[in-house]
């Protein structure tokens, strides 16, 4: 698909490279009529990926050689913490059953949006996992963990949970998946909250 100024845009959907590639060829010519040896062509390519991979591609132009200029957006750093009192409160390492705590997920990026999903809790870091959030980010049991609230300005998701534990264990382990997508180009439509 061609956009303004013949900017080429194509969606990549293979597992190795998912995202949007935009490219344009810029030709610098020093003569009105002829292509000369001092003329240059540059192919500028930007690839905005949806996964944590760096992908490059090469395009050969037959008339004059090109120089590739490639830019890849930096993937965001996402964190998950349990906090006391508020989303900015102290990080909790020990809590009492019933104590109100904030589960907070945050991605440091103004280019990516996020969706927290597929959350589990278990007692020993093993295979006895109990689901908390489904693959769409919806709470499975709102009495244990309510649906998440999203603050798009801070790229933050959170929920207030009353501390709970397994009856015969001291430690409780939480695990969640965070999916990111590019805010521009409408890549997040229908994917994030």
C-alpha positions in Angstrom: 0.0 0.0 0.0 1.4 3.4 -0.9 0.8 6.5 1.2 1.8 10.1 0.9 4.9 10.8 -1.2 4.9 7.1 -2.4 5.8 5.9 1.1 5.3 2.1 1.0 3.7 0.5 4.0 3.3 -3.2 4.5 2.1 -5.4 7.4 4.3 -8.3 8.3 2.4 -11.2 10.1 4.8 -14.1 10.2 5.9 -15.3 13.7 9.4 -14.2 13.1 8.5 -10.6 12.1 5.1 -9.1 13.1 4.6 -5.4 12.6 4.5 -2.6 10.1 7.3 -1.7 7.7 7.4 1.7 6.0 9.9 2.5 3.3 10.7 5.2 0.8 13.4 5.6 -1.8 15.0 9.1 -2.0 16.9 9.9 -5.1 19.4 12.8 -5.1 20.2 13.9 -8.7 22.6 16.6 -9.7 21.5 16.9 -13.4 18.2 17.8 -14.9 18.2 15.2 -17.7 20.7 12.5 -16.9 21.6 10.1 -14.1 25.3 10.5 -13.4 27.8 8.7 -11.3 27.5 11.4 -8.5 23.8 10.7 -8.1 22.7 8.7 -5.1 19.6 6.7 -4.0 18.8 6.0 -0.4 16.1 3.6 0.7 14.9 4.5 4.2 13.1 1.7 6.0 11.4 1.9 9.4 10.1 -1.3 11.0 7.7 -1.1 14.0 7.6 -4.5 15.5 4.9 -6.0 17.7 7.2 -8.7 19.2 10.5 -8.5 20.9 12.6 -9.1 17.8 14.7 -7.0 15.5 14.1 -7.7 11.8 15.8 -6.3 8.7 15.2 -6.7 5.1 17.1 -5.8 2.0 15.8 -4.5 -1.4 18.1 -4.2 -4.4 17.3 -1.5 -6.9 18.6 -2.3 -10.4 19.2 1.2 -11.8 21.4 2.7 -9.1 22.7 1.1 -5.9 20.9 1.9 -2.6 22.1 2.4 0.9 19.8 1.0 3.6 18.8 3.2 6.5 17.0 1.1 9.1 15.4 2.1 12.3 13.7 -0.2 14.8 11.6 1.1 17.7 13.0 0.2 21.1 10.8 -2.3 23.0 9.3 -1.0 26.3 10.5 -2.1 29.7 7.5 -3.5 31.5 7.3 -4.2 35.3 4.9 -5.9 37.7 4.8 -5.1 41.4 2.5 -5.5 44.4 2.2 -2.2 46.4 0.8 -1.1 49.7 -1.6 1.9 49.9 -1.7 3.1 46.3 -0.3 2.4 42.8 2.8 4.4 43.9 3.1 2.9 47.4 5.9 0.9 48.8 6.6 -2.5 47.2 5.2 -5.3 49.3 7.2 -8.4 50.3 5.0 -9.6 53.1 1.3 -9.0 53.7 -1.5 -10.1 56.0 -4.6 -12.0 54.7 -7.3 -9.5 53.8 -4.9 -6.5 53.6 -5.7 -4.2 50.6 -2.8 -4.3 48.1 -2.4 -2.8 44.6 -1.1 -5.1 41.8 0.5 -2.7 39.3 1.8 -3.3 35.8 3.6 -0.5 33.9 5.4 -0.2 30.6 7.8 2.7 30.1 7.0 3.8 26.6 5.0 6.5 24.8 5.0 4.5 21.5 3.5 1.2 22.9 0.2 0.4 24.6 -0.2 -2.7 26.7 -2.7 -5.4 27.7 -2.2 -7.5 30.8 -3.6 -11.0 30.4 -3.2 -14.7 31.2 -2.4 -14.3 34.9 -1.9 -17.2 37.2 -1.2 -17.7 40.9 0.5 -20.7 42.5 2.0 -21.6 45.8 5.4 -22.9 44.9 6.4 -21.7 41.5 5.5 -25.1 40.1 2.7 -26.5 37.9 -0.3 -26.1 40.3 -1.4 -22.8 38.8 -4.8 -21.2 39.4 -6.0 -18.7 36.6 -6.8 -15.1 37.6 -7.1 -13.3 34.3 -8.0 -14.9 30.9 -6.2 -14.4 27.6 -8.3 -11.2 27.0 -7.3 -9.6 30.3 -10.7 -10.2 32.0 -11.0 -11.4 35.6 -12.0 -15.0 36.0 -13.2 -14.6 39.6 -13.8 -10.9 40.6 -14.1 -11.8 44.3 -10.4 -12.8 44.2 -9.1 -10.2 41.7 -11.3 -7.5 40.2 -11.0 -6.4 36.5 -8.0 -4.2 35.9 -8.1 -0.4 35.5 -5.9 1.2 32.8 -4.3 4.6 32.9 -3.3 5.2 29.3 -1.4 8.4 30.1 1.0 6.6 32.4 0.8 3.3 30.4 -0.2 1.6 33.6 -2.7 -1.1 34.7 -3.7 -1.8 38.2 -6.2 -3.4 40.5 -6.8 -3.4 44.3 -6.8 -6.9 45.7 -7.3 -8.1 49.3 -4.3 -10.3 50.1 -5.0 -14.0 49.9 -2.9 -17.2 50.1 -3.1 -20.9 49.7 -4.2 -22.6 52.9 -1.1 -24.7 53.4 1.6 -22.4 52.0 3.4 -19.2 53.1 4.5 -17.8 49.7 2.2 -16.9 46.8 3.6 -16.4 43.3 1.9 -14.3 40.6 2.6 -14.6 36.9 1.1 -12.5 34.1 1.7 -11.9 30.4 1.9 -8.4 29.0 1.3 -7.8 25.3 2.4 -4.6 23.7 1.5 -3.0 20.3 2.4 0.2 18.5 -0.1 3.1 19.3 0.4 4.7 15.9 -1.0 3.2 12.7 -4.0 1.8 14.6 -2.1 -1.4 15.5 -3.7 -1.5 19.0 -7.3 -1.3 17.8 -9.3 -4.1 19.5 -6.2 -5.4 21.2 -5.6 -3.3 24.3 -7.9 -1.5 26.7 
